[in-house]
Amino acid sequence: MGIHFKTAIRNIIRSPFQAFAAVFVLAITFFVVSILSTLLYSSGQILHYFETRPQVIAFLKTDASPGDIYNLQQKLSSDSRIKEVRYVSKEDALKIYKDATSETPLLAELVSPTAFPASLELSLVKLDYAQELVSELKQNKLVDQVGFTANLGGEATLNNTINRLKSIVTYLRLGGGIFTVVLATTSLLVLLVVISMRLMSRKQEVDILNLIGATPFFVASPVILEAFIYVLVGVFIGWLLAFVLVLYFAPSLISYFGEIEILPKDTFVLFKMSALVLVVEWFLGLVLAFVGSFLAISRLSKKKV
């Protein structure tokens, strides 16, 4: 293996421009893959944020008894469409209002707990269930009004909000997948061309090795190792550039999105996540290199026949 590795390094040094072309294309490909992976993670976090926080608020009538409210809460908690139900009393609602208006205490002093109705906040398993649950809650005798949290807007825009969120994630995944396939195909073609040129330049050497009885694996090993070196270097460069870019913009993005943790706030956790992406990319890159080497060697063998 040491001989094959030295041969691969020697071939790279002899043709630096071919090596640069292969590494450059691989670096661009996996830079884009790394950025897309981050975008997919962040979009998933945004969707998860909207799905897990209360989306529907059922404001209860003032004459609703504690027993009736408890029974309604238990009924909603057992509904498979609802992830969590939280009861907010009048006093809790007033406290929330005071916290929100802490900079203007005069507004808080003018309001009494009776001004705020008790409510049940519902977190749904899927946003798709929101519309039908709203219709059911409106028909309940204990419910005065049904509202939506600010993140969903009003009832008229509920379906649009849900569809817009899902469309963004779907298009991002689909578009990212297609773009990744195009770049991966380009990388494969570049590797195929470089490896084919390398094999053609070693034609006499390969013929001699075949004459003395060298195994196909022995003949192909330097070329396969060379492709692996291109992949390991190219993938690392692309990943490193993407990681530095994400690391640079992470504080601003985290600050902008506030409660939505689109990226891990802990740098070490972010590094671990990125390192996992690097390992997966290396694996995919090595598969790409092996396929490219196999196709190039098969192509050369057919020409000989």
Secondary structure, 3 states (H helix, E strand, C coil): CHHHHHHHHHHHHHCHHHHHHHHHHHHHHHHHHHHHHHHHHHHHHHHHHHHHCCCEEEEECCCCCHHHHHHHHHHHHCCCCEEEEEEECHHHHHHHHHHHCCCCHHHHHCCCHHHCCCEEEEEECCHHHHHHHHHHHHCCCCEEEEEECCCCCCHHHHHHHHHHHHHHHHHHHHHHHHHHHHHHHHHHHHHHHHHHHHHHHCHHHHHHHHHCCCCHHHHHHHHHHHHHHHHHHHHHHHHHHHHHHHHHHHHHHHHHHCCCCCCCCCHHHHHHHHHHHHHHHHHHHHHHHHHHHHHHHHHHHHHHC
